[in-house]
Amino acid sequence: MKRRARLLGALTAVATAATAVLVVGPGYDAAEVRMHSGTVWLASARTGEVTLVNGAAAEVVARVPVAAPDTDLTVTQRDGSAVVLDRKTGLLSGVDGASERVTPAGAALAASDGLVVLPSPKALHVVDVHSGMSAAVDPATLAPRGEPVRLAGSIRPGNAAVDEQDRVWAVDDSTGDVVWLEDGRRRTHAATKNARLTITGGWVALVDPDRGTAGLLDPATGAITRSVRLGVPAGDELAIGGTTAEERLLVAIGSSGELVSCTFGTGCASPVKVSAAGAELGKPVEVGGHAVVPDLSTGQATIVDLVHSRVVAQRQLFDQPVEFELIAHDDVVFFNDPGGDTAGVLDLTGGVRTITKYTREPVRGDVRPSPDPRAQADPAKKIDRREGRHLGLPGQTGQPSPPTPGAPPAASIVVSPRSHGVVGEEFELTMVSPSASAAPASWSFGDDAPAGSGTTVRHSWQRTGSFTVRATASLDGGGTAQAETTVTITEPGAPPSITRIAVQRPKPVIGELVRFGAETTGRPDSWRWTVTRTGSATPEATAGTAEFDHRFSSAGAYTVSLIITTGTATSRSSREVTVARGAVRFWGRTIDVDMTPPESVSSGVIAIDAGGQHALALKADGSVIAWGSNYSTESDVPEEALSGVVAIAAGYQHSLALKADGSVLAWGISEYGVTDVPPDARHDVIAIAAGVLHSVALKRDGSLVAWGVLCCAGQWSWTPPPSLTGATAIAVGGMHSMAVRADGTVVSWGDTSQYTCDPPAPMHDVRTVAGGYGPCLALRTDGTLTGWGLDNNGPFSVPPAAQHDVVAVDAHVQHVLVLKTDGSVIGWGLDMGYPVSPVPPVPAELDHGVIGIAAGGSYGLVLLE
């Protein structure tokens, strides 16, 4: 009874709560940070895909097929999601940023190579510059809003725009008039036929190259309200860009190879030389007081400091003329060749990080190897089930997930002898379906060949490229089974090339088993790997196989180099890898408990979590370490948790571990069913969360399992709402639980009387949540953090410094820790003691080098690089 009183007193008085699983920060697996600030969707026309690229890590996060290969695609960013226009068919598709699901495609206008998509806060507008027609589209459903309207007779490419009030503007190329649509009505104002339009500072700007002037247009009349003289030669070919922060025009002049920056009111700065005279300059973009000017004739980009009117850097992005695009998003500049496999990130200091958007890497439907039991845990809360991270194994692929209720069975394609070859080589392709009732499949091969039929087919490609193979089979019970894969074809005798060196995690810790591999063209005869520590001439490891595993014994910077040989031809590539120490650091106060981390967690730790008065650490070898309070045996790690563990969670007086086979272990307090793991949580679990007296497990199919109690005699329900399906992330607070759905919305259940965690307004684009006793937090895909609920001082709020650039958040009672993208930690809130007092501040030296956080009742833990 004393123990019961102590626990219930903790619930009702100061209520201590541990949130779910630790989320680690920079350098760790992208399953948790996959849609934070600085990510964009890019067109990959050759494969008919859109590619999600992470600008911070300069890596591909996801590839989503949206059209047939070699399709002219344009991509519009919208709140972390993508709207894709297939100019070949005129169809619009949406790709959800959280789930990567593709919405059904629909056409607003007839197919045309002149179609463009113009986004506004209220709608999407599709304009055909050839016919001059315009159609409004609902941004959520992509359904047309009303009938198409004629905007102009014809429009010069790039000469249509939409303002913040949802007005569509253009210059009618047949008459020279400025035309616009307002509430479906077409309006006009006389201008000149060669005029150009752009949006700057929220205004529509009209540039007249013949007169060398520019003006801002009155949205009511179309008349010029303010003007500026550009000082450019009359009739010059100009590429014009605007800015969002102020009314500034960026004018790239091809004939002179110069950039002119002009503001309405102060005039134009002196021209800045950005390329050779006669260059084909593209539309400049502005980021952080700098302009980036593309030179399409050379594949070069020039960065200009607009404050001082000087060139900061010039960088060769492509080694030949390319119609590449620049995308400025979240203060990051991305470059992309829509028709090729190359993209990247251009830093404003001139740094270039090139990204290969697609290779021979298998996509959905391919047979994937079973999870490696030696692999370490993924400390992320949110698991990307689409990429096979079913058990939280970072970067580890697994067998296809079993079908969810009502969904078509998963299928795959086996390619023999391999998924790459040469022109004219014959391949055998077999569709493998878990349903014995599947009929012979119909096949498309991504080229001009006729469709195939049968369970197994043979095919050869007569040109080079990466081809998406799709197979579809009908099922006896209705529905279809579908699968796809990619086959890469090169010329016979073509020298091999290395397209990417793949590392299981970009920042592993000491003792972690790291798998190295590479994506190549051709069929290499030999592989030669070396792993060398910076400053050393002697390799730490060598290998002669296509893939190999290595454990680093010390932290630091390493160079991983690969040489492949085919006949007499060779190809070389290298990649830098930083190995973290993985050491646990403690600070704060505890009650009659020594929380000093043991020597065993001074290195090689890949995950941490903080309970009421005890802590857990997960080592790279899959073993769990516990220290601190052991009042209810919460620190007595069972033998089953000394190997094969992939995730951990610490509650008030109990602990959880997730095994690689998808089963949950629990130990600690035995009352109230807290450690009685139900049968449904003993298989197919991918994430766990522990609270005061209850726990939640997230299963592979998006369903949830909960056990334990919230309070006296089940006063509040701890079971998830029956309607809650498709969850992607979970968290447990003192008296409630939270989940994130695949659509980025938040669901809360439990105590709704005093400390409700129901969001005050509908929330979207959330990727993870955290909850204490009163405070509730949601981390969005763009790295912004929102908080609501109550603490002892009234309404809970998030400090300004913790509202952006966040990669992880953890909460306990009223104590919150936030990990920023730069590796710094911010903490605030109140502890669990009597009287209630502020938690100890975060040590000043934790302003960098942190890769993981865990908030305890009145203490904090971090994992150090």
Stockholm file with secondary structure:
# STOCKHOLM 1.0

chainA/1-865         MKRRARLLGALTAVATAATAVLVVGPGYDAAEVRMHSGTVWLASARTGEVTLVNGAAAEVVARVPVAAPDTDLTVTQRDGSAVVLDRKTGLLSGVDGASERVTPAGAALAASDGLVVLPSPKALHVVDVHSGMSAAVDPATLAPRGEPVRLAGSIRPGNAAVDEQDRVWAVDDSTGDVVWLEDGRRRTHAATKNARLTITGGWVALVDPDRGTAGLLDPATGAITRSVRLGVPAGDELAIGGTTAEERLLVAIGSSGELVSCTFGTGCASPVKVSAAGAELGKPVEVGGHAVVPDLSTGQATIVDLVHSRVVAQRQLFDQPVEFELIAHDDVVFFNDPGGDTAGVLDLTGGVRTITKYTREPVRGDVRPSPDPRAQADPAKKIDRREGRHLGLPGQTGQPSPPTPGAPPAASIVVSPRSHGVVGEEFELTMVSPSASAAPASWSFGDDAPAGSGTTVRHSWQRTGSFTVRATASLDGGGTAQAETTVTITEPGAPPSITRIAVQRPKPVIGELVRFGAETTGRPDSWRWTVTRTGSATPEATAGTAEFDHRFSSAGAYTVSLIITTGTATSRSSREVTVARGAVRFWGRTIDVDMTPPESVSSGVIAIDAGGQHALALKADGSVIAWGSNYSTESDVPEEALSGVVAIAAGYQHSLALKADGSVLAWGISEYGVTDVPPDARHDVIAIAAGVLHSVALKRDGSLVAWGVLCCAGQWSWTPPPSLTGATAIAVGGMHSMAVRADGTVVSWGDTSQYTCDPPAPMHDVRTVAGGYGPCLALRTDGTLTGWGLDNNGPFSVPPAAQHDVVAVDAHVQHVLVLKTDGSVIGWGLDMGYPVSPVPPVPAELDHGVIGIAAGGSYGLVLLE
#=GR chainA/1-865 SS CHHHHHHHHIIIIICCCBCSSCCBCTTSCHHHHTTSSSEEEEEETTTTEEEEEETTTTEEEEEEECSCSSCCEEEEEETTEEEEEETTTTEEEEECTTTCCBCCCEESSCCCTTEEEEECSSCEEEEETTTCEEEEECTTTCCEEEEEEECCSCEEEEEEEECTTSCEEEEETTTCCEEEEETTEEEEECCCTTCEEEEETTEEEEEETTTTEEEEECTTTCCEEEEEECCCCTTCCEEEEECSSSSEEEEEETTTTEEEEEETTTEECCCEECSCTTCCBCCCEEETTEEEEEETTTTEEEEEETTTTEEEEEEECCSSCCCCEEEEETTEEEEECTTSSEEEEECTTSCEEEEECCCSCCCTTBCCCCCCTTCCCCCCSSCCGGGTCTTSCTTCCCSCCCCCTTSCCCCEEEEESCSEEETTCEEEEEEECSCTTBCCCEEECSSSSCCEESSEEEEECSSCEEEEEEEEEEBTTSSEEEEEEEEEEECTTCCCEEEEEEESCSSCBTTCEEEEEEEEESCCSEEEEEEEETTCSSCSEEECSSSEEEECSSCEEEEEEEEEEETTEEEEEEEEEEEBCCEEEEEECCSSCCCCCCGGGSSCEEEEEECSSEEEEEETTSCEEEEECCTTSTTCCCGGGGSSEEEEEECSSEEEEEETTSCEEEEECCGGGTTCCCGGGSSSEEEEEECSSEEEEEETTSCEEEEECSSGGGSSCCSCCTTCCSEEEEEECSSEEEEEETTSCEEEEECCSSSCCSCSSCCCSEEEEEECSSEEEEEETTSCEEEEEEETTEECCCCGGGSSSEEEEEEETEEEEEEETTSCEEEEEECSSSSCCBCCCCCTTCSSCEEEEEECSSEEEEEEC
#=GC SS_cons         CHHHHHHHHIIIIICCCBCSSCCBCTTSCHHHHTTSSSEEEEEETTTTEEEEEETTTTEEEEEEECSCSSCCEEEEEETTEEEEEETTTTEEEEECTTTCCBCCCEESSCCCTTEEEEECSSCEEEEETTTCEEEEECTTTCCEEEEEEECCSCEEEEEEEECTTSCEEEEETTTCCEEEEETTEEEEECCCTTCEEEEETTEEEEEETTTTEEEEECTTTCCEEEEEECCCCTTCCEEEEECSSSSEEEEEETTTTEEEEEETTTEECCCEECSCTTCCBCCCEEETTEEEEEETTTTEEEEEETTTTEEEEEEECCSSCCCCEEEEETTEEEEECTTSSEEEEECTTSCEEEEECCCSCCCTTBCCCCCCTTCCCCCCSSCCGGGTCTTSCTTCCCSCCCCCTTSCCCCEEEEESCSEEETTCEEEEEEECSCTTBCCCEEECSSSSCCEESSEEEEECSSCEEEEEEEEEEBTTSSEEEEEEEEEEECTTCCCEEEEEEESCSSCBTTCEEEEEEEEESCCSEEEEEEEETTCSSCSEEECSSSEEEECSSCEEEEEEEEEEETTEEEEEEEEEEEBCCEEEEEECCSSCCCCCCGGGSSCEEEEEECSSEEEEEETTSCEEEEECCTTSTTCCCGGGGSSEEEEEECSSEEEEEETTSCEEEEECCGGGTTCCCGGGSSSEEEEEECSSEEEEEETTSCEEEEECSSGGGSSCCSCCTTCCSEEEEEECSSEEEEEETTSCEEEEECCSSSCCSCSSCCCSEEEEEECSSEEEEEETTSCEEEEEEETTEECCCCGGGSSSEEEEEEETEEEEEEETTSCEEEEEECSSSSCCBCCCCCTTCSSCEEEEEECSSEEEEEEC
//
